[in-house]
Every structure is written in structure tokens, then in C-alpha cells.
Amino acid sequence: MQNLSVCRLDLPEIREAYRLLVRNTFPDDERKPLSMIERAVARGRYRCFGAKTDGELAGCAFFAILPGESGTDALLDYLSVREDLRGQGIGGQFLAGLMETEFPAFRTALLEVNDPDFAEGEEKQLRERRLAFYQRCGFLQTAVRANVFHVDYRILRYPLPNGGEPSTVYLSLYQDMLPPALFGKFVSVRSGQA
């Protein structure tokens, strides 16, 4: 495992992380436009972090955030590790660093994982591995399922002591991110068995 430093990214670093990591990791239908992320950063509704090894960007984590009276809720929007460094424990080490330094400031921390129930073959196996990775990192499955822009997700939460109800928090985060017409048309949430 490599020695990582975790740091907050400024706007030029966010653009670099998006270009080098997010764009190469996430398909078009799961990736917000960079301009939308930049606007959210300017509004104080988005935080971006980098994992660096030897001063070079090894990974990034982008969070949509929603401050409120009872605390700040967060959705881990993107987690990406450089392709040549995958499989070396960097993603887990990066998440552990974020959990230690950033998660204590959150009331709720959620994430979306592509639902394996909506895939077959290799894609299903990949989704199951992602789900298992986040569970090994301490995230717990919830009963919440979502469809956002025609992509099906399972919603996981990190067990924080005063966390909000996952479906309510999730919907609030997306209501803050999207104009009402897009939210109404492209975001749906349902609860089932965890």
C-alpha cells in the first residue's frame, strides 16, 4: 500500500481530476458536466478531495453537500483511482483518510452504487465487487433504491451517530442539485429490503 496524503482540491485541481479521473472512470450517463460541478463548488454545495502519492494525483473523491440546521449531509458523488494504481489498496486507504478527516463534520454520508440487480454477466460482477468494496470500507446498505437519469442505484450510508433518514437526505441533496423540472422528471426513490 502506498503512502497517501489527502487534501482538498482547488478549482484548477478539480478540473484536472475531472479530466484525468472522473471522465475516464464514469460513463456519460453517470457523469455530471464539469460546469455543473463548478457552479456547485462556487455555491458551497460541493467539495472535492484528492489523494496524492509523491505529489501526484492518485485519486479523487467528489461530494455533493447540503448544509442544514441539524448538520451537513453529503453524497459521495464520485470516487476514482488512477487506472495504473488500481488494485493496490489506494481506494480503501483514501476512503479511510476521508472518514477520519472529513466524515466527522458530516451529519449524514451517503453514496450511490450501481444496482447489480439491473445487470448481467461481467457488468453484474463488477457492480457486486464495487458494492462489496464499499461495505468492507464500513458503508451499510439501506433499503433505499433510486433511479437517477435512468441509472439504477442502491444507496449506502456511513454509520454516523446523528445521521438523517437516508431517503429524505438523498432526495434533499438532489433537490438542491437539480432544477425542479429535471428533479421531477429524472429522480425517483423507493424503499425496499436492505
N, C-alpha and C positions, 0 to 999 in steps of 0.2 A: 504494500500500500504506500502511496506517495504522501509526502508532507504537503498539505494544502493550507492555503490561507483563504479565508472567506472575507469578502469585502463588498461594500455597497458600490454599485456601478453608477458613474455619472452618464450624462446623455451620450457623449461620443462612445463610451464603452458599451452602453445599451445597444446602440446601433451596430457596433461590431459584433456583440454577442448574438444579436438577432440575425445578422447576415451570415455569420460563421456557424452558429449552432442551431438556433430555432428554425431557421429556414431549411436547414439540411436534415432536421430531425422530424419535423411535424409536417404532415400533408397539408395542402392548400385549404381543405375544408375544415381543418382544426387549428388554423393559424390566423390570429388577428393581424390586420395590417399594422405595420410599424407606426404609421401616423396615428392610429387609434391608441397604441401604447404610449406614444409620446404625449398625446393630449392627456391621458390618464395620469402620467407622471407629473405633468405640469399642474394638474388639479390636486395632486397629493393623494391620488387613488391607486397608485401602482408603485411597487418597489422592486428593484432588480438587484440581484447579487451575483457576484462572480466567485468561482473557485479558481485559484491560481496556483500553479506549480512553477517554481523558478521564475516568477514574474510573468508567466504566460497564462492566458486564459485557458483553463481546462474544462470548465463547465459554467453553466448559468442557471439561475432559478429566478423566475419572474412571478410576482404575487400581485393579484388584484386585491386591494384592501378597501375596507369601508369602516372609517371611524364612527363610533356612536357613543351614546351616553353610558352604555354598560361595557364599553371596551371596543377594541378594534378587531373586526372579523377579517379573515384572509382566505383567499383561494390560491393554492399553488397552481398557477396557470401553466407554466412550462418548467420542466427540469430537463436539462440536456447536458451530456458529457461529450467532449470531442470524440469523434469516431475512433481515432487511433488509440485512445486511452480507455475505451470501454472494456468492461470485464476485469478491471483491476481494483475494484472496490471504491473508486473515486466517488461515484454517485451516492453510495451509502455514507461515506466519510463526509461528503459535502452536506447531505441532509442532516447528519448528526451535528455538524457545526452550526447549521441554521437552527436546529432545535435547541441548541444550547444558548445561542446568542440572540436569536430573533423571536422564536416562538413564545418565550415568556412574556413578551409585550402584547401578544395576541389574546383576545378572549376566545376566539374560535379559529381553528386552522383546518381547512378542508382541501380536498383535491379530487380531481376527476380522473378516472381510469377507463379507457375504452372497455365496454362491457364484452367479456368473452362469449356471452350467450348469443351475440349477434355476429359471430364469425365462425369460420370453419378452417380446418387444416392448419397450416403453418401460422396463419394470422391468429387463430384461436389460441394456439400455443404461445405465441408472442404476448398476447394480451394476458394470458394466465400467468406468465413469468413476470410481467410488469406488476400485476396485482399482488403476487407473492413477494416481490421486492419491497413494495410499499408496506406490506404487512410485516415483513422482517424488520423494517425501519421503525415500527411502532404505530403505524396507522391502523385504524379499525374500520371494518366495513360498517356501513349504516344501511338502513332499509330504503334509503333514497336512491332512486334511479332518475336519470334525466336524459332528455333528448334536446341537444342544442345544435342548431343549424344542421339538422338531420344526422347527427352523430350521437349514438347511444353511449351513456356513461354510467358507471357505478360511482357513487360519492363516498369517499372515505373521510374520516376525521382523525385528527391527532387528539389524544385524550388530555385536554387541558381542563383544569379544575372548574372553571366557570363558563365553559363553552355553551354557546347558544344551540337551539334546536336546529339540526343540520338542514332540513328542507327550507325553513324560514330564512336562515342565514344565506343559503345558496341562492334562493330567489332574490333576496335583497341585494346581494352582490351583482347579480346580472341586471336587476332593475336599475342599478346605479351605472353600470357599464354601457347599457344599450338604450337607444331612443325607444319610447313606448311602443311604436309600431313594430319595430324589429323584435322587441322582447315578446310582445303578444303573439307574433307570428312564428318565432323560431325557438322559443324556450318553453319546454314543458317538464314538469317534475311529477313523479309519482312515488309513493312509498309502498314497499312490499316487505318481504322477509329479508333480514340482514344475513 
